[in-house]
Amino acid sequence: MGRRAAWALLIVAIATMAVVAWLGRRDQGQAAPQQTPSLPGATSNAPSPSPSGSGLAGWQVRWVIDGDTLDVRRGSERMRLRLVNINAPEVAHNSVPDECLGPQARDRLRALLPVGTAVELQTFGKDRFGRVVAIARKGTGDPVNLTLVQEGLAAPLVVGDTIPLASAARAAQAQASQAHLGLHSPSVACTLPARVTALERDAKAAAKAANKGAAALEARARALLAEIAARPAPPLVAALTEGDLAKLTTRLTDLSRRVTAGT
């Protein structure tokens, strides 16, 4: 078997893995996100978790850590919240770099919930890191959880059977996809849609130059397909709808075949 034929078989195998992986998301949900770095005293004197779905009033924002984690206070009480059913890109911490649009998601949540803002909370116990899982609202407005997803700055997330906003988050995700916002944007360089578009542009240029750089293009396509297939899926991938991921997988597979064939 020739080298190009072997590459083609490998690309098809990776693409198949990607399709199977994103199909599996519907039933299995997403893995719990990584722990956010602690701030001194962030959870000191925190109350016991309220019964599932119960409401809490009188809390104010103490600090927003990233796009899905914040600290709140009520008098001398302190509590760290993890916004339920969403997963925002990570910000740099512990030598881990920013994820795509991580700082933007954090800054957007800070704009939605400035320090001192009164928030209405609906809590659902604690996650494995001890953070209180919650819906957060400013006044009678919509949950800020959904705002982040609707603007393409967070992905829907289901962990276990805690699903109060799961359906609404999927609907918000579809709106962000249709509007090409945030992680759905083909014009933000770090997003998957933008990176696939850039690869297609480079492949066209290579075809005009006697297919120079074909091996590098194949490697980039394989890397993108592997990124789509990886689990647990980072927000960069999980933010996209299943339909969007399927289209990107098809585009990458077709591109790889053309590059392999030298067309």
Long-range contacts (C-beta under 8 A, 24 or more apart in sequence): 4-260, 4-261, 4-262, 5-260, 7-218, 7-256, 7-260, 8-256, 8-257, 8-260, 10-222, 11-218, 11-221, 11-222, 11-225, 11-252, 11-253, 11-256, 11-257, 11-260, 12-253, 14-222, 14-225, 14-226, 14-229, 15-225, 15-249, 15-252, 15-253, 17-225, 17-229, 18-225, 18-226, 18-228, 18-229, 18-245, 18-249, 19-246, 19-249, 20-229, 21-228, 21-229, 21-230, 21-231, 21-233, 22-228, 22-229, 22-233, 22-237, 22-242, 22-245, 22-246, 22-249, 23-242, 25-233, 25-238, 25-242, 26-242, 29-157, 29-158, 29-159, 29-160, 30-87, 30-155, 30-156, 30-157, 30-158, 30-159, 30-232, 30-233, 30-238, 31-159, 31-231, 31-232, 32-127, 32-128, 32-159, 33-68, 33-87, 33-90, 33-157, 34-90, 35-129, 36-65, 36-66, 36-69, 36-93, 36-129, 36-131, 37-65, 37-93, 37-94, 39-63, 39-65, 39-71, 41-78, 42-71, 42-78, 42-80, 43-78, 43-79, 43-80, 43-130, 43-131, 44-78, 45-76, 45-77, 45-78, 46-77, 46-78, 46-79, 46-80, 46-132, 47-77, 47-79, 49-123, 49-125, 49-126, 49-132, 50-123, 52-123, 52-124, 52-125, 52-162, 53-122, 53-123, 53-124, 53-164, 54-122, 54-123, 55-120, 55-121, 55-122, 55-123, 56-120, 56-121, 56-122, 56-123, 57-120, 57-121, 58-118, 59-118, 59-119, 59-121, 60-116, 60-117, 60-118, 60-119, 61-113, 61-114, 61-115, 61-116, 61-117, 61-119, 62-115, 63-115, 64-106, 64-109, 64-110, 64-113, 64-115, 65-91, 65-106, 66-90, 66-91, 66-102, 66-105, 66-106, 66-109, 67-91, 67-102, 67-105, 67-106, 67-108, 67-109, 67-148, 67-153, 67-154, 68-105, 68-109, 68-145, 68-148, 68-154, 69-131, 70-109, 70-113, 70-136, 72-119, 72-121, 79-132, 80-130, 80-131, 80-132, 81-121, 81-131, 81-132, 81-133, 81-134, 81-136, 82-127, 82-129, 82-131, 82-132, 82-133, 82-134, 83-134, 83-135, 83-136, 83-144, 83-145, 83-148, 84-124, 84-133, 84-134, 84-135, 84-145, 84-162, 84-164, 84-165, 85-145, 85-156, 85-157, 85-158, 85-162, 85-163, 85-164, 85-165, 85-166, 85-169, 86-145, 86-146, 86-148, 86-149, 86-154, 86-155, 86-156, 86-157, 86-165, 86-169, 87-154, 87-155, 87-156, 87-157, 87-235, 87-238, 88-148, 88-153, 88-154, 88-155, 88-235, 89-153, 89-154, 89-183, 89-234, 89-235, 89-236, 99-234, 99-235, 99-236, 100-183, 100-188, 100-190, 100-191, 100-235, 100-236, 101-152, 101-153, 101-182, 101-183, 101-188, 101-190, 101-191, 104-153, 104-182, 105-148, 105-153, 105-154, 108-147, 108-148, 108-151, 108-153, 109-144, 109-148, 112-138, 112-144, 112-147, 113-138, 113-144, 122-164, 124-162, 124-164, 125-162, 127-159, 133-162, 135-164, 135-165, 143-168, 145-169, 146-172, 149-173, 149-176, 149-239, 150-175, 150-176, 150-181, 151-176, 151-181, 151-182, 152-176, 152-179, 152-180, 152-181, 152-182, 152-183, 152-184, 152-185, 152-239, 153-182, 153-183, 154-235, 154-239, 155-183, 155-233, 155-235, 155-237, 155-238, 155-239, 156-238, 157-238, 173-239, 173-241, 174-241, 176-239, 177-240, 177-241, 177-243, 177-244, 182-239, 183-235, 183-236, 183-239, 183-240, 184-239, 184-240, 184-244, 190-236, 191-236, 192-224, 192-227, 192-228, 192-236, 192-237, 192-240, 192-248, 193-240, 193-244, 193-248, 195-224, 196-224, 196-248, 196-251, 196-252, 199-224, 199-252, 199-255, 200-251, 200-255, 203-255, 203-258, 203-259, 206-259, 207-258, 207-263, 211-259, 211-262, 214-259, 214-260, 214-262, 217-255, 217-259, 218-256, 218-259, 218-260, 221-252, 221-255, 221-256, 221-259, 222-256, 224-248, 224-252, 225-249, 225-252, 225-253
